[in-house]
Amino acid sequence: MAGVSITVDDAAVISALDRIIQAGGEPPMEVIGAYLLFATQRRFEAESGPGGTPWQRHARSTLAKMPAARRASPQLLRNRGRLYDSLVYAATADTAEVGTNNKTARAHQLGAEIERPARTQTIYRKFNAKTGKFDPKFIKRKRKQAVATEVQVGAHVIRIPARPFLGFDEADRSEILAIIDKQYQTVPGVEGTSP
């Protein structure tokens, strides 16, 4: 999974996994991976990062560009569902990871500044004969009423706030330790709960 990665080196989790291995059991990496995917998806739904930190809301300029139907109840990072739907997990005998191959993931996880140079651009608008002015909204070039206008767009910076969705918090630690404890109890020759 390319783009951005977070490595969790949690002493309690590693110690619990080592106990399973020393007892002759298999670490439940597949179950841990599935849980991490589930936790990441819940962050999207709650619109908050690890630890429950809320994501920054949409800027007014972003909301203004949305179709009315989406603007009525905008969802951060889920309006089209591409990033959310691209989340996957992978597990091996000794690792579990969750991530995405979506190209926008890094910018949303860490935040980004995109520098746009000055340019000339063609826009298409409808001319309103009653008012003698162009309607403020753009229309598609193929529309019958489309009138092409060349405009100058100045250099500017697009700022994307960080909205971390990958991570590991105390709730994740507790859940993963519970998964490991349940697996530990199934190791032949082990009685009771893990030490």
N, C-alpha and C positions, 0 to 999 in steps of 0.2 A: 504494500500500500504506500504509494508515493505521496509526496507533498509535505506532510507534517507528521511528526510522531512524538509521542510522549511515552517515556519508559517509566514504569512503576517499579521501584525497588523498595518495597515495603517490608521491613524486617519481620513483622508479625505474620504476614502472608507467606513469606519465604520460609520462615521457621515451621509454620503449620504444614506447608507442602513437603518440607524435608522429613517431618514426622511420618507422613504417609509413605514416602519412599523408603525410609529406614524400616518401616513395618512390613515392607514388601508389597505395598499397594500402588495403584496407578493414580497419579494426580488428576483431578477432574477438570482438565483444561478445556475440554469441549463445553462443559456446563458453565465454567467461568467465562468463556468467550461469549456464549449465548447470553449470559447475564449482562456482560459489559455492553453488548449490542442493545439489549433491552433498556439499560440505564441511559445510554446515549439517546435512544429514541424518546425516552421520557423527558430528557432535557429539552429536546426540540418542542415537545408538546407543552412543557411548562415555560418555555422561552426563558430559560435560565441556565447558567453554567454550573460546573461542579460546585457543590456547597450551597447551591440555591441562589447565587448572585444573579439578579435579573439582567437580561440583555437590554442594551440601549434600544429605545423605541425607534421607529422609522422617522426620518427627517420629514418635515412638511413638503419639501421639494420632491421627495421620493413618493409620498402619498399622492401628490398632485399628478404624477405620471401614471398612476395605476388606473385601470378601468374601474368604473364606479362600483361594480359588483365586488371586486376585491378590496377596494378602498373602504367599504362599509365594515368589513371585519378582516383587516390585514393580519397575516400570520408571518412572524419573523422567520426568515429562512425556509418557509414552507409554502409560499404562494403558488409556486409551480410544482413543488415536491421533488425536484430533481436531486437536490443534495440529500434530503431525508431518505428518498428511495434508493440512493446509491450506497447507503451504509451497509457494511457487511462485517462479519467477524471470521477469523481464521484461528485454528488451534492445532498445535502439534503436541507431542508427548510432554514438552516442557515449556511451552509458551501459549499465550492467548492474546490476541490483539483484535481491536476493532478499528475500522477506518473507512475510507472512501477513496475512490480514484477520481472524484469530481474535481475539475480544475479550479473551482471557486472555493474549495474547502479551506485552503491555507489562508486566503484573504479573510474569510469569515471567522476562522479560529483565532487568528493573531491580529486581525485588523490590517489595513493597507492604505497606502496613499498612491493614487494613480495620477501621474502627471500627463495632462493632455496638452499638446502644442496648439498654437493658434492655427486656424484653418478656415478655408472657405467651404461651405456646404450648401447643397441644394435641399430646400424644404418644400413641401407641398401643402397648400392650404386652399380652402374654398373661399372665393370672393362672394361677399354678401351684397347683392345689388341694391337691396333696400337701404342698408346703412352706408354703402359706399366704402366698406372696409373689409379686410380679411377676417374670417373667423379665427379666434385665437388658437384653436386646436389644429394639429397636423392631421392630414388625411393621407391615404395611400396614393401613390403616384398613378396607379391604374384607374382611379376613380374619374368619372367623366368631368366633374367639376374641379379637378385638381389643377392648380396654377403653380408653376415652378417659380421659386424665388431664390436667388443666391444670397446667402447671408454670411457675415464674418463672425466666427466664433473665436473669442479671445482665449489665450492660454489660461488654463485653470487646473486645479487639483481636485480630484474626487477622493473623498475620505470615507473609508469603510470602517466602522467601529468594530472592535473585536467582540465577537459573540461566541465565546468558547463553548463547544459542545463535547469535545473529547476531554477526558480527564479522569481523575480518581479522587474521591472524597471519603469522608468518614462513613457515610452510609454504604458506599461501595465496599470499603474495608470490612464492615460488619457483615454484609451479605456474603462476601467471598469467604470470610472465615467460617460462616455458617455452612456454606457449601462444602468447604474442605472438611469441617467437623463431621458432617453427614457421611462423606466419603470415607473418612478415617474409621468410622464405626462399622463400615462394611468390610474392612480388611480382615481376612481370616486370622483368628488368634488374638484379635484386639477386642477387649471388652470395655463397655462404658464409653465415656467421652474422651476426647483427646486431652492430653496433659496441659 
